[in-house]
Amino acid sequence: MSASSILLASKALHKVSSFALKRCARCLSHRPLCQTMQPSLWQPEPVSIRQLKAMVKRLDALIEMQQQEVNRLDVAESVIQTEIQSHIEQLNLRIQQLRQDIRSHIDNDPDLKHQNDLLLSIPGIGEKTIACLPISIPLLASTKLKNSPCFEGARRVSVNQGI
């Protein structure tokens, strides 16, 4: 996109002064962002991470449903309390099964298993947190920490995330 096309589009949409637009266009054409920053090519998430995300998202939904039912039980009429209690028990079983599935998914994937072992070595990180970290920190899932220019090791990642 040339500076003139940027200028015409911006005048039509925002009515900004031509001086400011020319200056912005000049700045952008002087040092293109990709040449300056040299970002790596986008890579889709690995299948194992996408599956883990789906399982953790489902686990969160089940836990939320369970809490809703517990809240309903407190105020429900006695006629439906047994039904609600039965549903809570079913949700407990499904939550327990999904936690086991998440655990086996992590254990069966070599990369996730390696990350799991590294994360368990950090004080304060437990089993419940382990499944969420590769999802919330894509860096853990996609690159080796030692080779990352942003984080020089797991210590800096943990400091950055507040853990």
C-alpha positions as CSV (number, residue, x, y, z in Angstrom):
1,M,0.0,0.0,0.0
2,S,1.5,3.3,-1.1
3,A,1.6,6.5,0.9
4,S,-1.0,8.1,-1.4
5,S,-3.5,5.3,-1.0
6,I,-3.1,5.5,2.7
7,L,-3.7,9.2,2.4
8,L,-6.8,8.9,0.3
9,A,-8.4,6.2,2.5
10,S,-7.7,8.1,5.6
11,K,-9.1,11.4,4.3
12,A,-12.3,9.7,3.3
13,L,-12.7,7.9,6.6
14,H,-11.4,10.3,9.3
15,K,-10.8,13.7,7.8
16,V,-7.3,14.0,9.3
17,S,-5.0,16.7,8.1
18,S,-2.9,15.8,5.1
19,F,0.3,16.9,6.8
20,A,-0.2,14.4,9.6
21,L,-1.0,11.6,7.2
22,K,2.0,12.3,5.1
23,R,4.2,12.3,8.1
24,C,2.7,8.9,9.3
25,A,3.1,7.4,5.8
26,R,6.7,8.6,5.7
27,C,7.4,7.1,9.1
28,L,5.9,3.8,8.1
29,S,7.7,3.6,4.8
30,H,11.0,4.5,6.3
31,R,11.3,1.4,8.5
32,P,8.7,-1.3,7.8
33,L,7.8,-3.1,11.0
34,C,8.6,-6.6,9.7
35,Q,12.1,-5.5,8.7
36,T,12.7,-3.9,12.1
37,M,11.2,-6.5,14.4
38,Q,11.8,-9.6,12.2
39,P,8.9,-11.6,13.7
40,S,8.9,-15.3,13.3
41,L,6.3,-16.9,10.9
42,W,3.0,-17.8,12.4
43,Q,2.6,-21.4,13.3
44,P,-0.7,-23.1,14.2
45,E,-1.0,-24.5,17.7
46,P,-0.1,-28.2,18.0
47,V,-3.0,-30.6,18.0
48,S,-2.1,-31.6,21.6
49,I,-2.4,-28.0,22.8
50,R,-5.7,-27.5,21.0
51,Q,-7.1,-30.7,22.6
52,L,-5.8,-29.7,26.0
53,K,-7.5,-26.3,25.6
54,A,-10.8,-28.0,24.7
55,M,-10.6,-30.3,27.7
56,V,-9.7,-27.5,30.2
57,K,-12.5,-25.3,28.8
58,R,-14.9,-28.2,29.2
59,L,-13.7,-28.8,32.8
60,D,-14.2,-25.1,33.6
61,A,-17.8,-25.3,32.2
62,L,-18.5,-28.5,34.3
63,I,-17.2,-26.9,37.5
64,E,-19.3,-23.8,36.8
65,M,-22.4,-26.0,36.3
66,Q,-21.6,-27.8,39.5
67,Q,-21.4,-24.6,41.4
68,Q,-24.7,-23.4,39.9
69,E,-26.4,-26.6,41.0
70,V,-25.0,-26.3,44.6
71,N,-26.3,-22.7,44.7
72,R,-29.7,-23.9,43.5
73,L,-29.8,-26.7,46.1
74,D,-29.6,-24.1,48.9
75,V,-32.8,-22.4,47.8
76,A,-34.7,-25.2,46.0
77,E,-38.0,-26.7,47.1
78,S,-37.8,-30.0,48.8
79,V,-39.5,-31.7,45.8
80,I,-36.6,-31.1,43.5
81,Q,-33.7,-31.3,46.0
82,T,-33.1,-35.0,45.3
83,E,-33.0,-34.3,41.5
84,I,-30.5,-31.4,42.0
85,Q,-28.4,-33.6,44.3
86,S,-28.4,-36.4,41.7
87,H,-27.2,-33.9,39.1
88,I,-24.4,-32.7,41.3
89,E,-23.2,-36.2,41.8
90,Q,-23.2,-36.8,38.1
91,L,-21.3,-33.6,37.5
92,N,-18.8,-34.7,40.2
93,L,-18.2,-38.0,38.3
94,R,-17.8,-36.2,35.0
95,I,-15.3,-33.7,36.5
96,Q,-13.3,-36.5,38.0
97,Q,-13.2,-38.4,34.7
98,L,-12.2,-35.3,32.7
99,R,-9.4,-34.6,35.2
100,Q,-8.1,-38.1,34.7
101,D,-8.4,-37.6,30.9
102,I,-6.4,-34.4,31.1
103,R,-3.8,-36.1,33.2
104,S,-3.4,-39.0,30.7
105,H,-3.4,-36.6,27.8
106,I,-0.4,-34.7,29.4
107,D,1.3,-38.0,30.2
108,N,0.9,-39.4,26.7
109,D,2.3,-36.4,24.9
110,P,6.1,-36.1,25.2
111,D,6.3,-32.3,25.0
112,L,3.5,-31.8,27.5
113,K,5.0,-34.4,29.8
114,H,8.4,-32.6,29.7
115,Q,6.7,-29.2,30.4
116,N,4.7,-30.9,33.2
117,D,7.9,-32.1,34.8
118,L,9.6,-28.7,34.5
119,L,6.6,-26.9,35.9
120,L,6.3,-29.3,38.9
121,S,9.8,-28.3,39.8
122,I,8.7,-24.7,40.4
123,P,7.6,-24.1,44.1
124,G,3.9,-23.2,44.3
125,I,2.9,-24.9,41.0
126,G,0.5,-27.8,41.5
127,E,-1.4,-30.3,39.4
128,K,-4.4,-28.0,38.8
129,T,-2.2,-25.2,37.5
130,I,-0.2,-27.4,35.2
131,A,-2.9,-28.0,32.6
132,C,-3.6,-24.3,32.3
133,L,-0.1,-22.9,31.9
134,P,0.7,-24.3,28.3
135,I,-2.7,-22.7,27.3
136,S,-2.1,-19.3,28.9
137,I,1.6,-19.1,28.0
138,P,1.9,-20.0,24.3
139,L,5.7,-19.6,24.6
140,L,5.8,-22.8,26.7
141,A,4.0,-24.8,24.1
142,S,5.8,-23.5,21.0
143,T,9.4,-22.8,21.7
144,K,12.3,-23.8,23.9
145,L,12.6,-21.3,26.8
146,K,16.4,-21.2,26.6
147,N,16.3,-20.1,22.9
148,S,13.7,-17.4,23.4
149,P,14.9,-13.8,23.1
150,C,12.1,-12.6,25.4
151,F,12.6,-14.9,28.3
152,E,16.0,-16.3,29.2
153,G,14.8,-19.4,31.1
154,A,11.9,-20.6,33.2
155,R,12.7,-18.2,36.0
156,R,11.9,-15.1,33.9
157,V,8.7,-16.7,32.6
158,S,7.6,-17.4,36.1
159,V,8.5,-13.8,37.2
160,N,6.6,-12.4,34.2
161,Q,3.5,-14.4,35.0
162,G,3.6,-13.6,38.7
163,I,4.2,-17.2,39.8
